[in-house]
Amino acid sequence: MLTYLVRRTIDVIPVLFVITLLAFMVFYFDGSDPVVMIAGENATPQVEANIRARLGLDQPAHMQYLTFVGNILQGDLGTSYRSRQPVADHVLPAFRATLIFTSAALVLMVVIGLPAGILSATRPYSWLDSIVMSTVLLGLSAPIFWVGIVLMYIFAFQLGLLPVSGFYSWQGVILPAVTLSLQYGAIVARITRASMLDALENDYIRTARAKGVADQIVFYGHALKNASLPIVTTIGLQVGSMLGGTILIETVFAWPGVGRMLVNAILERDAPIVQAGVLLIAVAVLILNLLTDVLYGLLDPRVRLA
């Protein structure tokens, strides 16, 4: 298992290299000049030259990239062009805020999607299955920002049970987390149902039933265990998608997370904040994928021995 873990960790290194390169190139080739943004349009050439030298923008592109990567390895994410404050002071609190409601959404996604898929698979093609799958289809079809607005209107404006937005109490987490979890929970439910039905068609299931094994043991002890790999894959992929989907949710609910921060930074052409935000999200997704691979190896020894 240790060899498998080391091998999968090494595989992540080239991906990290590509991510840092893309993050650097996005704003290097976009045509904007951060010196003008910092110094103003009426600055003298000498002032602009001093700022360019301080930022290292007078160096060749490959030297700027190496400096960029070296600073990251030392924990230096740079300085914001707008606020002149360290980027870490902006990005880390925003990332912490994003993790709070995405973690809650992850729990809700599993709590909603897994039981719904199992329940539907235990009664295939019945009225219960039709209701569950119709609800899943509705969850997949509804735009996530529209769901957020509807939930906000009902539970905040009409019923007054939850705050409209904000990061000041645990109640403020509920609406963003529920909104984010519904669509992804529907995907988990659909994959869980399909995986369970496929597992239930195997010969070992028929043998267990022929021996008189109880249905609960057949479903949860045999079928669910063998259907777990596609389910784990789906959950791991959806967590990565959740981090990307936070932009819409954080904008709708005025949540002070990475998604909202990135939107503002892009509009303000604040490259260091955009680069740091993209890198943090990418690293988080890579870590989640690595954990998914490790869980694969624990669930199925054939994966780590392949």
N, C-alpha and C positions, 0 to 999 in steps of 0.2 A: 504493500500500500504506500509506503514511503517513497519508493521508486516512482510509482505512478504519480504521486503528488509533485515530486520534483520535476518530472517530465512535463506535466501540465503547466507548472509555474514557469518553466523555461520557455514554453510555447507562447506565453503572454508577452515576453520581452519584445519580439519584433512588432507586435501589435501596438505596444506602447510607443515604440519609435515612430510608427506611421501616424499615430494620433498626435504626438508632439509636433511632427512635421506639418501636418495639416493645420493644426491650431496656429502655428507660426505663419504659414503661407496665406491663410485667409485674409489677414489684415496687412500683410507685407505687399500683396499684389492688388489691393482693392483701390489704389489710387489716392487715398486720403493721406494727408500729411499731419501727423500728430504735433509737429513743431508749431504749425500755424494754430492748431487748436489750443496749445499751451501758451504761446507767446502773443497770440492775437495777430490780426491782419496788418496792424500798423507797426509791428516790431522791426527793429533795424536788422540788417543782415548779420551784424556781429552778435546780437542777442540770439538770433535763430541758430547761428553756428555754434554758440556755446551750449544751447539746449540740445542741439543735435549730437554734439560730442558727449554731453552728459548722459544722454539716453543710449549712446552707442550706435546711433543711426548713421554715423559717418563711416562705419565699417562695412566691408563686403557682406553679402547676404549670408554666406556660410559661416562667417565669424559671428554674426548676429544670432544665427540659429544655435551655434555652440554655446554662446553666452546665455541664451534663453534656456537651453537644457541644463547647463551648469547651475544656473540660479535655482531652477526647479529642484534639482537634486540636493541643494543646500536648504530647501524650504523657503526660498525667496520667490514669491509669486509676482513681484514687481510692485509698481506704484500706479495708482489710478491717475489717468490724465486729467480727469475732472476735479476730483476732490483733493488730489495730491497726497492722499493717505495710502498706507500699504494696502495692497489688494486683499491680503488675508483678512484685514479688518472688515471688509465688505463680504467676501465670499464665504468664510467659515460660518458666521452667524446665519447667512442665508441658506447654506447647505444643511445646517442643523435644523432650521425650520422646515426645510423640505423633507428631511428624514423623519421628522415627527409625524407628519400626516401621511407620508407614503408608507411608513411602517404600520400605521393604523389601517390604511387602505389594503395593505398586503394581508393582514389578519382577516379583514372582512372579505377579501377576495377568496381566501381559502375556506372560510366559514360558510360563505354563500355558495361558491362554485362546487366544492367537493361533495357536500351532502346532496346538492341538487342533482349532480351527475349520477351519483350512486343510486339515489332514489329513482331516477328515471330509468336507469339500467335494470333495476330489480323488477320493474313492471313495464317492459318494452311494449310499445304500440298500444298501450292502454290509455284511458282518459287522463290518468295522472301523468303519463309520459307526454301526452299532447299538451297539457297545461304547462308543464315545466319547459318543454322545448319551445312553445310559443312565447313564453316569458323570456327565454334565452334569446330568441330571434329579435324580440323587441329591444332587449338590452344591447344587442349587437348593432341594431339599425339606428338607434337614437344617437344623434351627435352628442358628444360628451359635454360640450359647453351648454347645449340646450337643456340637458338633464340637470346641470348645475343651476341654471336660471330657474327652471321649474321647481326644483327642491327649495331654492332660496325663496321663491314667491310663496310656496305653500307653508313651509315651516318657519320662515322668518317674518314675512310680511302678514300673512293671513292668520296663522296660529300664534305667532310670537313666542315659539318655544326655543328657538335657537338664534344666535346672533347672525347678522347678515354676513359679516366678514370679520377678520382680525385674528390676532395671535395672542390674545390677552387672557384667555381662559380655556379650560379643556373643552367647553361646549363649542368653541370656535373650530375645533378639529373635526367635529362630526360631519357637517355638510360637505367640506372638501373631501374627506376620506370616503364617505359613502358615494359621492359622485364619481370619484376615481375608481372605486372598487366595482361598481355595477357592471360596466362594460367588460372589464377583465375577468370578473367572476363569471360572466356569461360564457366567455371563451373557455375557462377552466371547466365549467359544467359540461359544455359540449364535448370537449376532449375526454373528460372522465367517462361520460356515457359511452362514447365510441370505443374507448380502450377496454372498459368493462365488458361490453357486449362482445368484443373480439376475444377477450380472455375466456368468457363463458362458453365459447364455441370449441375450446380445446378438448382433447381426449381426456386429460386428467380430471377435468370438471365432470365429464360424464361418468368416469370411473368412480369418483368420490360420491356422486349422487347414487350410483348403482350400489355402493356399499352402505348406503343409508346415512351418509354424513349430513348433519343438520344444515339447512339453507344458510344460516348465519355464518357458519364456518366456511361453507363453500364460497360465499360472497366476499367475506372480509378476510378469511384466512388464506384462501387460494387465489381467487380472481383478482381482488384488489391488490394483493402483493405483486402479482405478475403483470398487472396493468400499471404499476407505479412509475415505470420509466417514462412513458409518454407524458404522464401527468406531471412528474417532476420537471421534465423538459419545458412543458408549457408554463408552469409556474415561474421557472427561472427566466424564461424569455419575457413573460409579462411583467415581471419586476423591472427588467431593463426598459421595457416600453413605458411603464409607469413614470420612470424618471424623465423620459422625454415628453410624456403627456402632462407633466406638471405645469408647463408654460400656460396652457389654456386655463387650467383650474386655478392657478395662483393669480392669473389676471382677473378671472371672474370674481373670486372671493377676496381679492386684495390681500393675498397671503404673501408675507415677506420672504419668499424662498428664492431658490436659484433661478427658476424659470422666469419669474417676474424681474429679477435682477438682470438676467441676460437680455430680456426685451429692452429694458431701459438702457443698458450699456450699448446695445447695438444701435439704438436710435441716437445715442450721444457719441457714437464712434469711439467708445472707451475700450480700446483693444486689449489692454492687460486684464481687465475684468472679464471680458468675453473669453479670452484664452484660458484664464484660470477656471472659469465656470465650466467650459467645455471639457477641460482636462479632468476636473473632479467628477463630473458625471460619467465620463468615459472610463475612468479608473474604477468607479463604483460598479459600473456594468461589468467590467472585466472581472472584478472580485466576485460578483454574484455568479457569473458564468463559471469561474473556477470552483466555487463552492458547489455549484450544480454538478460539475464533473466529478468532484470528490464524492458527492452523495451517490452519483451513478456507480462509482467503484464500490461503495459500501453496499448498495442494493444488489448489484449484479457483479460477482467476481470475474465474469467473462470480459467485462469492460476493461478492468485494470490489467488483466493478463493478456489482452489482445496485442 
